[in-house]
Amino acid sequence: MNIKSFEKVSLNGRVSFGISCLESTLQYLDYNIDEWRIVLEYLWDFTSVKYIDDWSGIISEIIPENLLEFKFYEEHDFEYLDEKNFEYLYNLYQNIDEKIDFVITSIYNIGTSHTYTKIVEYGQDSLDELEILINYLIENEVPLPDITPFKSLSIDENKGWGNSFVGSRLSKIL
């Protein structure tokens, strides 16, 4: 897949493609999709969130590598994650494939690549992050989602971020 195909796709579209990559990875690894709904719902909020800080805050707390630093909820001062969801995710993440952690972290990196900045031209920072994700999945033989549904999410809308929408409508799982 050529990264130039995403030059006209908004940041919302790029993050959405990344989340679809996670869905593909979960299916490829034959994970129980229902168990991952909570993670997907948090991620899909990107496309409709009013403030990026709210999304990035919760996602940084649920990235497997970050969350698994703590065995107990009380060991960290979580700002967004409650104890019930911490315990659920802590159990879910036990012995997960490293590909899952990589993809979730990549989605976070794509989503925050233009935080507090204006997206200029094609938004090279998010394109670079997306390319890292795509190359990783290709190297690991994980099937990539079809780009077609994301092409309509134009970088010409909302200063490159794209118009808000209910992202889960693009989900193959939710």
CNS distance restraints for C-alpha pairs under 8 A (distance, minus, plus):
assign (resid   1 and name CA) (resid   5 and name CA) 7.86 0.50 0.50
assign (resid   1 and name CA) (resid 134 and name CA) 7.73 0.50 0.50
assign (resid   3 and name CA) (resid   7 and name CA) 7.34 0.50 0.50
assign (resid   3 and name CA) (resid 127 and name CA) 6.99 0.50 0.50
assign (resid   3 and name CA) (resid 130 and name CA) 7.81 0.50 0.50
assign (resid   3 and name CA) (resid 131 and name CA) 6.07 0.50 0.50
assign (resid   5 and name CA) (resid   9 and name CA) 7.99 0.50 0.50
assign (resid   6 and name CA) (resid  14 and name CA) 7.31 0.50 0.50
assign (resid   6 and name CA) (resid 127 and name CA) 7.25 0.50 0.50
assign (resid   6 and name CA) (resid 151 and name CA) 7.42 0.50 0.50
assign (resid   7 and name CA) (resid 122 and name CA) 5.18 0.50 0.50
assign (resid   7 and name CA) (resid 123 and name CA) 7.61 0.50 0.50
assign (resid   7 and name CA) (resid 127 and name CA) 7.40 0.50 0.50
assign (resid   7 and name CA) (resid 155 and name CA) 7.81 0.50 0.50
assign (resid   8 and name CA) (resid 122 and name CA) 6.72 0.50 0.50
assign (resid   8 and name CA) (resid 151 and name CA) 7.34 0.50 0.50
assign (resid   8 and name CA) (resid 154 and name CA) 5.81 0.50 0.50
assign (resid   8 and name CA) (resid 155 and name CA) 5.25 0.50 0.50
assign (resid   8 and name CA) (resid 156 and name CA) 7.59 0.50 0.50
assign (resid   9 and name CA) (resid  13 and name CA) 5.67 0.50 0.50
assign (resid   9 and name CA) (resid  14 and name CA) 6.49 0.50 0.50
assign (resid   9 and name CA) (resid 150 and name CA) 6.84 0.50 0.50
assign (resid   9 and name CA) (resid 151 and name CA) 5.68 0.50 0.50
assign (resid   9 and name CA) (resid 152 and name CA) 7.28 0.50 0.50
assign (resid   9 and name CA) (resid 153 and name CA) 5.47 0.50 0.50
assign (resid   9 and name CA) (resid 154 and name CA) 4.88 0.50 0.50
assign (resid   9 and name CA) (resid 155 and name CA) 5.03 0.50 0.50
assign (resid  10 and name CA) (resid  14 and name CA) 6.26 0.50 0.50
assign (resid  10 and name CA) (resid 153 and name CA) 5.60 0.50 0.50
assign (resid  10 and name CA) (resid 154 and name CA) 4.98 0.50 0.50
assign (resid  10 and name CA) (resid 155 and name CA) 3.80 0.50 0.50
assign (resid  10 and name CA) (resid 156 and name CA) 7.36 0.50 0.50
assign (resid  10 and name CA) (resid 157 and name CA) 7.40 0.50 0.50
assign (resid  10 and name CA) (resid 160 and name CA) 5.33 0.50 0.50
assign (resid  10 and name CA) (resid 161 and name CA) 5.26 0.50 0.50
assign (resid  10 and name CA) (resid 162 and name CA) 4.96 0.50 0.50
assign (resid  11 and name CA) (resid  15 and name CA) 6.09 0.50 0.50
assign (resid  11 and name CA) (resid 110 and name CA) 7.91 0.50 0.50
assign (resid  11 and name CA) (resid 111 and name CA) 7.16 0.50 0.50
assign (resid  11 and name CA) (resid 123 and name CA) 7.99 0.50 0.50
assign (resid  11 and name CA) (resid 126 and name CA) 7.25 0.50 0.50
assign (resid  11 and name CA) (resid 155 and name CA) 7.06 0.50 0.50
assign (resid  11 and name CA) (resid 160 and name CA) 6.37 0.50 0.50
assign (resid  11 and name CA) (resid 161 and name CA) 4.70 0.50 0.50
assign (resid  11 and name CA) (resid 162 and name CA) 6.37 0.50 0.50
assign (resid  12 and name CA) (resid  16 and name CA) 6.03 0.50 0.50
assign (resid  12 and name CA) (resid  46 and name CA) 7.22 0.50 0.50
assign (resid  12 and name CA) (resid  47 and name CA) 5.48 0.50 0.50
assign (resid  12 and name CA) (resid 111 and name CA) 7.98 0.50 0.50
assign (resid  12 and name CA) (resid 153 and name CA) 7.24 0.50 0.50
assign (resid  12 and name CA) (resid 161 and name CA) 5.77 0.50 0.50
assign (resid  12 and name CA) (resid 162 and name CA) 5.68 0.50 0.50
assign (resid  12 and name CA) (resid 163 and name CA) 7.66 0.50 0.50
assign (resid  12 and name CA) (resid 164 and name CA) 7.70 0.50 0.50
assign (resid  13 and name CA) (resid  17 and name CA) 6.10 0.50 0.50
assign (resid  13 and name CA) (resid 150 and name CA) 5.35 0.50 0.50
assign (resid  13 and name CA) (resid 151 and name CA) 7.48 0.50 0.50
assign (resid  13 and name CA) (resid 153 and name CA) 5.43 0.50 0.50
assign (resid  13 and name CA) (resid 154 and name CA) 7.75 0.50 0.50
assign (resid  13 and name CA) (resid 162 and name CA) 7.44 0.50 0.50
assign (resid  14 and name CA) (resid  18 and name CA) 6.26 0.50 0.50
assign (resid  14 and name CA) (resid 110 and name CA) 7.37 0.50 0.50
assign (resid  14 and name CA) (resid 126 and name CA) 7.63 0.50 0.50
assign (resid  14 and name CA) (resid 127 and name CA) 7.98 0.50 0.50
assign (resid  14 and name CA) (resid 130 and name CA) 7.12 0.50 0.50
assign (resid  14 and name CA) (resid 150 and name CA) 7.56 0.50 0.50
assign (resid  15 and name CA) (resid  19 and name CA) 6.24 0.50 0.50
assign (resid  15 and name CA) (resid  46 and name CA) 7.61 0.50 0.50
assign (resid  15 and name CA) (resid 107 and name CA) 6.11 0.50 0.50
assign (resid  15 and name CA) (resid 110 and name CA) 6.19 0.50 0.50
assign (resid  15 and name CA) (resid 111 and name CA) 5.86 0.50 0.50
assign (resid  16 and name CA) (resid  20 and name CA) 6.19 0.50 0.50
assign (resid  16 and name CA) (resid  44 and name CA) 7.15 0.50 0.50
assign (resid  16 and name CA) (resid  47 and name CA) 7.58 0.50 0.50
assign (resid  16 and name CA) (resid 150 and name CA) 7.50 0.50 0.50
assign (resid  16 and name CA) (resid 167 and name CA) 6.83 0.50 0.50
assign (resid  16 and name CA) (resid 170 and name CA) 7.55 0.50 0.50
assign (resid  17 and name CA) (resid  21 and name CA) 6.21 0.50 0.50
assign (resid  17 and name CA) (resid 145 and name CA) 7.39 0.50 0.50
assign (resid  17 and name CA) (resid 147 and name CA) 7.33 0.50 0.50
assign (resid  17 and name CA) (resid 150 and name CA) 6.80 0.50 0.50
assign (resid  18 and name CA) (resid  22 and name CA) 6.51 0.50 0.50
assign (resid  18 and name CA) (resid 103 and name CA) 7.58 0.50 0.50
assign (resid  18 and name CA) (resid 106 and name CA) 7.57 0.50 0.50
assign (resid  18 and name CA) (resid 107 and name CA) 5.50 0.50 0.50
assign (resid  18 and name CA) (resid 110 and name CA) 7.98 0.50 0.50
assign (resid  18 and name CA) (resid 130 and name CA) 7.23 0.50 0.50
assign (resid  18 and name CA) (resid 133 and name CA) 7.64 0.50 0.50
assign (resid  19 and name CA) (resid  23 and name CA) 6.40 0.50 0.50
assign (resid  19 and name CA) (resid  40 and name CA) 7.44 0.50 0.50
assign (resid  19 and name CA) (resid  43 and name CA) 6.89 0.50 0.50
assign (resid  19 and name CA) (resid  44 and name CA) 7.17 0.50 0.50
assign (resid  19 and name CA) (resid 104 and name CA) 7.90 0.50 0.50
assign (resid  19 and name CA) (resid 107 and name CA) 6.59 0.50 0.50
assign (resid  20 and name CA) (resid  24 and name CA) 6.20 0.50 0.50
assign (resid  20 and name CA) (resid 145 and name CA) 6.35 0.50 0.50
assign (resid  20 and name CA) (resid 170 and name CA) 7.94 0.50 0.50
assign (resid  20 and name CA) (resid 171 and name CA) 6.57 0.50 0.50
assign (resid  20 and name CA) (resid 172 and name CA) 7.55 0.50 0.50
assign (resid  21 and name CA) (resid  25 and name CA) 6.08 0.50 0.50
assign (resid  21 and name CA) (resid 103 and name CA) 7.46 0.50 0.50
assign (resid  21 and name CA) (resid 144 and name CA) 6.14 0.50 0.50
assign (resid  21 and name CA) (resid 145 and name CA) 6.22 0.50 0.50
assign (resid  22 and name CA) (resid  26 and name CA) 6.12 0.50 0.50
assign (resid  22 and name CA) (resid 100 and name CA) 7.05 0.50 0.50
assign (resid  22 and name CA) (resid 103 and name CA) 6.00 0.50 0.50
assign (resid  22 and name CA) (resid 104 and name CA) 7.01 0.50 0.50
assign (resid  23 and name CA) (resid  27 and name CA) 6.25 0.50 0.50
assign (resid  23 and name CA) (resid 171 and name CA) 7.91 0.50 0.50
assign (resid  23 and name CA) (resid 172 and name CA) 7.32 0.50 0.50
assign (resid  23 and name CA) (resid 173 and name CA) 7.14 0.50 0.50
assign (resid  24 and name CA) (resid  28 and name CA) 5.93 0.50 0.50
assign (resid  24 and name CA) (resid 142 and name CA) 7.21 0.50 0.50
assign (resid  24 and name CA) (resid 143 and name CA) 6.48 0.50 0.50
assign (resid  24 and name CA) (resid 144 and name CA) 6.77 0.50 0.50
assign (resid  24 and name CA) (resid 145 and name CA) 6.83 0.50 0.50
assign (resid  25 and name CA) (resid  29 and name CA) 6.06 0.50 0.50
assign (resid  25 and name CA) (resid  99 and name CA) 7.55 0.50 0.50
assign (resid  25 and name CA) (resid 100 and name CA) 7.08 0.50 0.50
assign (resid  25 and name CA) (resid 142 and name CA) 6.14 0.50 0.50
assign (resid  25 and name CA) (resid 143 and name CA) 7.53 0.50 0.50
assign (resid  26 and name CA) (resid  30 and name CA) 6.06 0.50 0.50
assign (resid  26 and name CA) (resid  31 and name CA) 5.31 0.50 0.50
assign (resid  26 and name CA) (resid  32 and name CA) 7.83 0.50 0.50
assign (resid  26 and name CA) (resid  33 and name CA) 6.94 0.50 0.50
assign (resid  26 and name CA) (resid 100 and name CA) 7.44 0.50 0.50
assign (resid  27 and name CA) (resid  31 and name CA) 6.07 0.50 0.50
assign (resid  27 and name CA) (resid  33 and name CA) 7.35 0.50 0.50
assign (resid  28 and name CA) (resid 142 and name CA) 6.44 0.50 0.50
assign (resid  28 and name CA) (resid 143 and name CA) 7.44 0.50 0.50
assign (resid  32 and name CA) (resid  36 and name CA) 7.16 0.50 0.50
assign (resid  33 and name CA) (resid  37 and name CA) 6.67 0.50 0.50
assign (resid  33 and name CA) (resid 173 and name CA) 7.29 0.50 0.50
assign (resid  35 and name CA) (resid  92 and name CA) 7.53 0.50 0.50
assign (resid  36 and name CA) (resid  40 and name CA) 6.36 0.50 0.50
assign (resid  37 and name CA) (resid  41 and name CA) 5.98 0.50 0.50
assign (resid  37 and name CA) (resid 174 and name CA) 7.03 0.50 0.50
assign (resid  38 and name CA) (resid  42 and name CA) 6.31 0.50 0.50
assign (resid  39 and name CA) (resid  43 and name CA) 6.27 0.50 0.50
assign (resid  39 and name CA) (resid  62 and name CA) 7.77 0.50 0.50
assign (resid  40 and name CA) (resid  44 and name CA) 5.95 0.50 0.50
assign (resid  40 and name CA) (resid 174 and name CA) 7.86 0.50 0.50
assign (resid  41 and name CA) (resid  45 and name CA) 6.32 0.50 0.50
assign (resid  41 and name CA) (resid 168 and name CA) 7.56 0.50 0.50
assign (resid  41 and name CA) (resid 174 and name CA) 7.94 0.50 0.50
assign (resid  42 and name CA) (resid  46 and name CA) 7.80 0.50 0.50
assign (resid  42 and name CA) (resid  55 and name CA) 7.69 0.50 0.50
assign (resid  42 and name CA) (resid  58 and name CA) 7.59 0.50 0.50
assign (resid  42 and name CA) (resid  59 and name CA) 7.14 0.50 0.50
assign (resid  43 and name CA) (resid  55 and name CA) 7.82 0.50 0.50
assign (resid  43 and name CA) (resid  59 and name CA) 7.10 0.50 0.50
assign (resid  44 and name CA) (resid 166 and name CA) 7.78 0.50 0.50
assign (resid  44 and name CA) (resid 167 and name CA) 5.33 0.50 0.50
assign (resid  44 and name CA) (resid 168 and name CA) 5.76 0.50 0.50
assign (resid  45 and name CA) (resid  49 and name CA) 5.87 0.50 0.50
assign (resid  45 and name CA) (resid  55 and name CA) 7.06 0.50 0.50
assign (resid  45 and name CA) (resid 166 and name CA) 7.60 0.50 0.50
assign (resid  45 and name CA) (resid 167 and name CA) 6.85 0.50 0.50
assign (resid  46 and name CA) (resid  52 and name CA) 7.52 0.50 0.50
assign (resid  46 and name CA) (resid  55 and name CA) 6.17 0.50 0.50
assign (resid  46 and name CA) (resid 111 and name CA) 7.66 0.50 0.50
assign (resid  46 and name CA) (resid 167 and name CA) 7.52 0.50 0.50
assign (resid  47 and name CA) (resid 164 and name CA) 5.40 0.50 0.50
assign (resid  47 and name CA) (resid 165 and name CA) 5.62 0.50 0.50
assign (resid  47 and name CA) (resid 166 and name CA) 6.32 0.50 0.50
assign (resid  47 and name CA) (resid 167 and name CA) 5.36 0.50 0.50
assign (resid  48 and name CA) (resid 164 and name CA) 4.85 0.50 0.50
assign (resid  48 and name CA) (resid 165 and name CA) 5.37 0.50 0.50
assign (resid  48 and name CA) (resid 166 and name CA) 5.99 0.50 0.50
assign (resid  48 and name CA) (resid 167 and name CA) 7.16 0.50 0.50
assign (resid  49 and name CA) (resid  54 and name CA) 7.54 0.50 0.50
assign (resid  49 and name CA) (resid  55 and name CA) 6.84 0.50 0.50
assign (resid  49 and name CA) (resid 164 and name CA) 7.69 0.50 0.50
assign (resid  51 and name CA) (resid  55 and name CA) 7.20 0.50 0.50
assign (resid  52 and name CA) (resid  56 and name CA) 6.01 0.50 0.50
assign (resid  52 and name CA) (resid 112 and name CA) 7.79 0.50 0.50
assign (resid  52 and name CA) (resid 115 and name CA) 7.35 0.50 0.50
assign (resid  53 and name CA) (resid  57 and name CA) 5.74 0.50 0.50
assign (resid  54 and name CA) (resid  58 and name CA) 6.55 0.50 0.50
assign (resid  55 and name CA) (resid  59 and name CA) 6.14 0.50 0.50
assign (resid  56 and name CA) (resid  60 and name CA) 5.89 0.50 0.50
assign (resid  56 and name CA) (resid 108 and name CA) 6.99 0.50 0.50
assign (resid  56 and name CA) (resid 111 and name CA) 7.73 0.50 0.50
assign (resid  56 and name CA) (resid 112 and name CA) 6.95 0.50 0.50
assign (resid  57 and name CA) (resid  61 and name CA) 6.50 0.50 0.50
assign (resid  57 and name CA) (resid  79 and name CA) 7.67 0.50 0.50
assign (resid  57 and name CA) (resid  80 and name CA) 6.76 0.50 0.50
assign (resid  58 and name CA) (resid  62 and name CA) 6.36 0.50 0.50
assign (resid  58 and name CA) (resid  79 and name CA) 7.84 0.50 0.50
assign (resid  58 and name CA) (resid  80 and name CA) 5.37 0.50 0.50
assign (resid  58 and name CA) (resid  81 and name CA) 6.54 0.50 0.50
assign (resid  59 and name CA) (resid  63 and name CA) 6.12 0.50 0.50
assign (resid  59 and name CA) (resid 108 and name CA) 6.72 0.50 0.50
assign (resid  60 and name CA) (resid  66 and name CA) 7.14 0.50 0.50
assign (resid  60 and name CA) (resid 108 and name CA) 7.32 0.50 0.50
assign (resid  61 and name CA) (resid  66 and name CA) 6.31 0.50 0.50
assign (resid  61 and name CA) (resid  67 and name CA) 5.96 0.50 0.50
assign (resid  61 and name CA) (resid  78 and name CA) 7.25 0.50 0.50
assign (resid  61 and name CA) (resid  80 and name CA) 7.53 0.50 0.50
assign (resid  61 and name CA) (resid  81 and name CA) 6.95 0.50 0.50
assign (resid  62 and name CA) (resid  66 and name CA) 6.82 0.50 0.50
assign (resid  62 and name CA) (resid  67 and name CA) 5.59 0.50 0.50
assign (resid  62 and name CA) (resid  81 and name CA) 7.86 0.50 0.50
assign (resid  62 and name CA) (resid  89 and name CA) 7.53 0.50 0.50
assign (resid  63 and name CA) (resid  67 and name CA) 6.05 0.50 0.50
assign (resid  63 and name CA) (resid 101 and name CA) 6.69 0.50 0.50
assign (resid  63 and name CA) (resid 104 and name CA) 6.30 0.50 0.50
assign (resid  63 and name CA) (resid 105 and name CA) 6.22 0.50 0.50
assign (resid  64 and name CA) (resid  68 and name CA) 5.85 0.50 0.50
assign (resid  64 and name CA) (resid  93 and name CA) 6.36 0.50 0.50
assign (resid  64 and name CA) (resid 101 and name CA) 5.59 0.50 0.50
assign (resid  64 and name CA) (resid 104 and name CA) 7.96 0.50 0.50
assign (resid  65 and name CA) (resid  69 and name CA) 6.71 0.50 0.50
assign (resid  65 and name CA) (resid 101 and name CA) 6.67 0.50 0.50
assign (resid  67 and name CA) (resid  86 and name CA) 7.81 0.50 0.50
assign (resid  67 and name CA) (resid  90 and name CA) 6.95 0.50 0.50
assign (resid  68 and name CA) (resid  90 and name CA) 6.43 0.50 0.50
assign (resid  68 and name CA) (resid  93 and name CA) 7.64 0.50 0.50
assign (resid  70 and name CA) (resid  75 and name CA) 6.12 0.50 0.50
assign (resid  70 and name CA) (resid  76 and name CA) 7.01 0.50 0.50
assign (resid  71 and name CA) (resid  75 and name CA) 7.41 0.50 0.50
assign (resid  71 and name CA) (resid  90 and name CA) 7.69 0.50 0.50
assign (resid  72 and name CA) (resid  76 and name CA) 7.90 0.50 0.50
assign (resid  72 and name CA) (resid  87 and name CA) 7.90 0.50 0.50
assign (resid  73 and name CA) (resid  78 and name CA) 7.83 0.50 0.50
assign (resid  73 and name CA) (resid  83 and name CA) 5.87 0.50 0.50
assign (resid  73 and name CA) (resid  86 and name CA) 6.56 0.50 0.50
assign (resid  73 and name CA) (resid  87 and name CA) 7.42 0.50 0.50
assign (resid  78 and name CA) (resid  82 and name CA) 7.36 0.50 0.50
assign (resid  81 and name CA) (resid  85 and name CA) 6.48 0.50 0.50
assign (resid  81 and name CA) (resid  86 and name CA) 6.31 0.50 0.50
assign (resid  82 and name CA) (resid  86 and name CA) 6.12 0.50 0.50
assign (resid  83 and name CA) (resid  87 and name CA) 6.16 0.50 0.50
assign (resid  84 and name CA) (resid  88 and name CA) 6.29 0.50 0.50
assign (resid  85 and name CA) (resid  89 and name CA) 6.02 0.50 0.50
assign (resid  86 and name CA) (resid  90 and name CA) 5.88 0.50 0.50
assign (resid  87 and name CA) (resid  91 and name CA) 6.21 0.50 0.50
assign (resid  88 and name CA) (resid  92 and name CA) 6.13 0.50 0.50
assign (resid  89 and name CA) (resid  93 and name CA) 5.92 0.50 0.50
assign (resid  90 and name CA) (resid  94 and name CA) 6.60 0.50 0.50
assign (resid  92 and name CA) (resid  96 and name CA) 7.78 0.50 0.50
assign (resid  96 and name CA) (resid 100 and name CA) 6.94 0.50 0.50
assign (resid  96 and name CA) (resid 101 and name CA) 7.94 0.50 0.50
assign (resid  97 and name CA) (resid 101 and name CA) 7.39 0.50 0.50
assign (resid  98 and name CA) (resid 102 and name CA) 6.25 0.50 0.50
assign (resid  99 and name CA) (resid 103 and name CA) 6.11 0.50 0.50
assign (resid 100 and name CA) (resid 104 and name CA) 6.20 0.50 0.50
assign (resid 101 and name CA) (resid 105 and name CA) 6.06 0.50 0.50
assign (resid 102 and name CA) (resid 106 and name CA) 6.06 0.50 0.50
assign (resid 103 and name CA) (resid 107 and name CA) 6.20 0.50 0.50
assign (resid 103 and name CA) (resid 133 and name CA) 6.75 0.50 0.50
assign (resid 104 and name CA) (resid 108 and name CA) 6.37 0.50 0.50
assign (resid 105 and name CA) (resid 109 and name CA) 6.20 0.50 0.50
assign (resid 106 and name CA) (resid 110 and name CA) 6.12 0.50 0.50
assign (resid 106 and name CA) (resid 129 and name CA) 6.83 0.50 0.50
assign (resid 106 and name CA) (resid 130 and name CA) 7.44 0.50 0.50
assign (resid 106 and name CA) (resid 132 and name CA) 7.91 0.50 0.50
assign (resid 106 and name CA) (resid 133 and name CA) 6.15 0.50 0.50
assign (resid 107 and name CA) (resid 111 and name CA) 6.09 0.50 0.50
assign (resid 108 and name CA) (resid 112 and name CA) 6.10 0.50 0.50
assign (resid 109 and name CA) (resid 113 and name CA) 5.75 0.50 0.50
assign (resid 109 and name CA) (resid 126 and name CA) 7.80 0.50 0.50
assign (resid 109 and name CA) (resid 129 and name CA) 6.51 0.50 0.50
assign (resid 110 and name CA) (resid 125 and name CA) 7.89 0.50 0.50
assign (resid 110 and name CA) (resid 126 and name CA) 5.02 0.50 0.50
assign (resid 110 and name CA) (resid 127 and name CA) 7.86 0.50 0.50
assign (resid 110 and name CA) (resid 129 and name CA) 5.47 0.50 0.50
assign (resid 110 and name CA) (resid 130 and name CA) 6.29 0.50 0.50
assign (resid 111 and name CA) (resid 115 and name CA) 7.90 0.50 0.50
assign (resid 111 and name CA) (resid 126 and name CA) 7.49 0.50 0.50
assign (resid 113 and name CA) (resid 125 and name CA) 5.83 0.50 0.50
assign (resid 113 and name CA) (resid 126 and name CA) 5.45 0.50 0.50
assign (resid 113 and name CA) (resid 129 and name CA) 7.76 0.50 0.50
assign (resid 114 and name CA) (resid 118 and name CA) 6.80 0.50 0.50
assign (resid 114 and name CA) (resid 119 and name CA) 6.44 0.50 0.50
assign (resid 114 and name CA) (resid 123 and name CA) 7.84 0.50 0.50
assign (resid 114 and name CA) (resid 125 and name CA) 7.06 0.50 0.50
assign (resid 114 and name CA) (resid 126 and name CA) 7.12 0.50 0.50
assign (resid 118 and name CA) (resid 159 and name CA) 7.28 0.50 0.50
assign (resid 119 and name CA) (resid 123 and name CA) 5.13 0.50 0.50
assign (resid 119 and name CA) (resid 159 and name CA) 6.62 0.50 0.50
assign (resid 119 and name CA) (resid 160 and name CA) 5.59 0.50 0.50
assign (resid 119 and name CA) (resid 161 and name CA) 7.54 0.50 0.50
assign (resid 120 and name CA) (resid 124 and name CA) 7.79 0.50 0.50
assign (resid 120 and name CA) (resid 160 and name CA) 7.78 0.50 0.50
assign (resid 122 and name CA) (resid 127 and name CA) 7.74 0.50 0.50
assign (resid 122 and name CA) (resid 155 and name CA) 7.52 0.50 0.50
assign (resid 123 and name CA) (resid 127 and name CA) 6.36 0.50 0.50
assign (resid 123 and name CA) (resid 160 and name CA) 7.53 0.50 0.50
assign (resid 124 and name CA) (resid 128 and name CA) 6.01 0.50 0.50
assign (resid 125 and name CA) (resid 129 and name CA) 6.41 0.50 0.50
assign (resid 126 and name CA) (resid 130 and name CA) 6.01 0.50 0.50
assign (resid 127 and name CA) (resid 131 and name CA) 6.03 0.50 0.50
assign (resid 128 and name CA) (resid 132 and name CA) 6.37 0.50 0.50
assign (resid 129 and name CA) (resid 133 and name CA) 6.52 0.50 0.50
assign (resid 130 and name CA) (resid 134 and name CA) 6.19 0.50 0.50
assign (resid 131 and name CA) (resid 135 and name CA) 6.00 0.50 0.50
assign (resid 132 and name CA) (resid 136 and name CA) 6.11 0.50 0.50
assign (resid 133 and name CA) (resid 137 and name CA) 6.29 0.50 0.50
assign (resid 134 and name CA) (resid 138 and name CA) 6.18 0.50 0.50
assign (resid 134 and name CA) (resid 144 and name CA) 7.58 0.50 0.50
assign (resid 135 and name CA) (resid 139 and name CA) 6.06 0.50 0.50
assign (resid 136 and name CA) (resid 140 and name CA) 6.22 0.50 0.50
assign (resid 137 and name CA) (resid 141 and name CA) 5.97 0.50 0.50
assign (resid 137 and name CA) (resid 142 and name CA) 5.03 0.50 0.50
assign (resid 137 and name CA) (resid 143 and name CA) 7.26 0.50 0.50
assign (resid 137 and name CA) (resid 144 and name CA) 7.29 0.50 0.50
assign (resid 138 and name CA) (resid 142 and name CA) 6.00 0.50 0.50
assign (resid 138 and name CA) (resid 143 and name CA) 7.31 0.50 0.50
assign (resid 138 and name CA) (resid 144 and name CA) 7.67 0.50 0.50
assign (resid 147 and name CA) (resid 151 and name CA) 6.55 0.50 0.50
assign (resid 148 and name CA) (resid 152 and name CA) 7.76 0.50 0.50
assign (resid 149 and name CA) (resid 170 and name CA) 7.44 0.50 0.50
assign (resid 153 and name CA) (resid 162 and name CA) 6.33 0.50 0.50
assign (resid 153 and name CA) (resid 163 and name CA) 7.76 0.50 0.50
assign (resid 154 and name CA) (resid 160 and name CA) 7.52 0.50 0.50
assign (resid 154 and name CA) (resid 162 and name CA) 6.03 0.50 0.50
assign (resid 155 and name CA) (resid 159 and name CA) 7.21 0.50 0.50
assign (resid 155 and name CA) (resid 160 and name CA) 4.27 0.50 0.50
assign (resid 155 and name CA) (resid 161 and name CA) 6.48 0.50 0.50
assign (resid 155 and name CA) (resid 162 and name CA) 5.79 0.50 0.50
assign (resid 156 and name CA) (resid 160 and name CA) 5.65 0.50 0.50
assign (resid 156 and name CA) (resid 162 and name CA) 7.11 0.50 0.50
assign (resid 157 and name CA) (resid 161 and name CA) 6.72 0.50 0.50
assign (resid 157 and name CA) (resid 162 and name CA) 4.58 0.50 0.50
assign (resid 157 and name CA) (resid 163 and name CA) 5.93 0.50 0.50
assign (resid 158 and name CA) (resid 162 and name CA) 4.98 0.50 0.50
assign (resid 158 and name CA) (resid 163 and name CA) 5.79 0.50 0.50
assign (resid 167 and name CA) (resid 171 and name CA) 7.21 0.50 0.50
assign (resid 168 and name CA) (resid 174 and name CA) 6.23 0.50 0.50
assign (resid 169 and name CA) (resid 174 and name CA) 7.84 0.50 0.50
